[in-house]
């Protein structure tokens, strides 16, 4: 009895008697672009390219599940 005497009390301290599921819903591409806009992500984007950049981000996130923006640096 000495070896297992603490087994039940240790396990009962770890268990959560009322676990709650936290379900996070994936944001849509439109929601991501809207939030990025609120954060000022597009502030340095040329006005003439703004719609294209937003559409590309939306498409990449919606279709491919990742962000891909334009490369603005020329090597």
Contact map, one row per residue, 1 for C-alpha under 8 A:
111110000000000000000000000000000000000000000000000000000000000000000000000
111110000000000000000000000000000000000000000000000000000000000000000000000
111111000000000000000000000000000000000000000000000000000000000000000000000
111111110000000000000000000000000000000000000000000000000000000000000000000
111111110000000000000000000000000000000000000000000000000000000000000000000
001111111100000000000000000000000000000000000000000000000000000000000000000
000111111110000000000000000000000000000000000000000000000000000000000000000
000111111111000000000000000000000000000000000000000000000000000000000000000
000001111111100000000000000000000000000000000000000000000000000000000000000
000001111111110000000000000000000000000000000000000000000000000000000000000
000000111111111000000000000000000000000000000000000000000000000000000000000
000000011111111000000000000000000000000000000000000000000000000000000000000
000000001111111000000000000000000000000000000000000000000000000000000000000
000000000111111100000000000000000000000000000000000000000000000000000000000
000000000011111110000000000000000000000000000000000000000000000000000000000
000000000000011111100000000000000000000000000000000000000000000000000000000
000000000000001111100000000000000000000000000000000000000000000000000000000
000000000000000111110000000000000000000000000000000000000000000000000000000
000000000000000111111000000000000000000000000000000000000000000000000000000
000000000000000001111100000000000000000000000000000000000000000000000000000
000000000000000000111110000000000000000000000000000000000000000000000000000
000000000000000000011111000000000000000000000000000000000000000000000000000
000000000000000000001111100000000000000000000000000000000000000000000000000
000000000000000000000111110000000000000000000000000000000000000000000000000
000000000000000000000011111000000000000000000000000000000000000000000000000
000000000000000000000001111100000000000000000000000000000000000000000000000
000000000000000000000000111110110000000000000000000000000000000000000000000
000000000000000000000000011111110000000000000000000000000000110000000000000
000000000000000000000000001111111000000000000000000000001110110000000000000
000000000000000000000000000111111100000000000000000000000100000000000000000
000000000000000000000000001111111110000000000000000000000000000000000000000
000000000000000000000000001111111111000000000000000000000100000000000000000
000000000000000000000000000011111111100000000000000001001100000000000000000
000000000000000000000000000001111111110000000000000000000000000000000000000
000000000000000000000000000000111111111000000000000000000000000000000000000
000000000000000000000000000000011111111111000000000000000000000000000000000
000000000000000000000000000000001111111111000000000000000000000000000000000
000000000000000000000000000000000111111110000000000000000000000000000000000
000000000000000000000000000000000011111110000000000000000000000000000000000
000000000000000000000000000000000001111111100000000000000000000000000000000
000000000000000000000000000000000001111111110000000000000000000000000000000
000000000000000000000000000000000001100111111000010000000000000000000000000
000000000000000000000000000000000000000111111000000000000000000000000000000
000000000000000000000000000000000000000011111100000000000000000000000000000
000000000000000000000000000000000000000001111110110000000000000000000000000
000000000000000000000000000000000000000000011111110000000000000000000000000
000000000000000000000000000000000000000000001111110000000000000000000000000
000000000000000000000000000000000000000000000111111000000000000000000000000
000000000000000000000000000000000000000000001111111110000000000000000000000
000000000000000000000000000000000000000001001111111111000000000000000000000
000000000000000000000000000000000000000000000001111111100000000000000000000
000000000000000000000000000000000000000000000000111111110000000000000000000
000000000000000000000000000000000000000000000000111111111000000000001100000
000000000000000000000000000000001000000000000000011111111100000000000000000
000000000000000000000000000000000000000000000000001111111110000000000000000
000000000000000000000000000000000000000000000000000111111111000000011000000
000000000000000000000000000010001000000000000000000011111111100000111000000
000000000000000000000000000011011000000000000000000001111111110000000000000
000000000000000000000000000010000000000000000000000000111111111100000000000
000000000000000000000000000000000000000000000000000000011111111111110000000
000000000000000000000000000110000000000000000000000000001111111111110000000
000000000000000000000000000110000000000000000000000000000111111111000000000
000000000000000000000000000000000000000000000000000000000011111110000000000
000000000000000000000000000000000000000000000000000000000011111111000000000
000000000000000000000000000000000000000000000000000000000001111111100000000
000000000000000000000000000000000000000000000000000000000001110111110000000
000000000000000000000000000000000000000000000000000000001001100011111000000
000000000000000000000000000000000000000000000000000000011001100001111100000
000000000000000000000000000000000000000000000000000010011000000000111110000
000000000000000000000000000000000000000000000000000010000000000000011111000
000000000000000000000000000000000000000000000000000000000000000000001111110
000000000000000000000000000000000000000000000000000000000000000000000111110
000000000000000000000000000000000000000000000000000000000000000000000011111
000000000000000000000000000000000000000000000000000000000000000000000011111
000000000000000000000000000000000000000000000000000000000000000000000000111
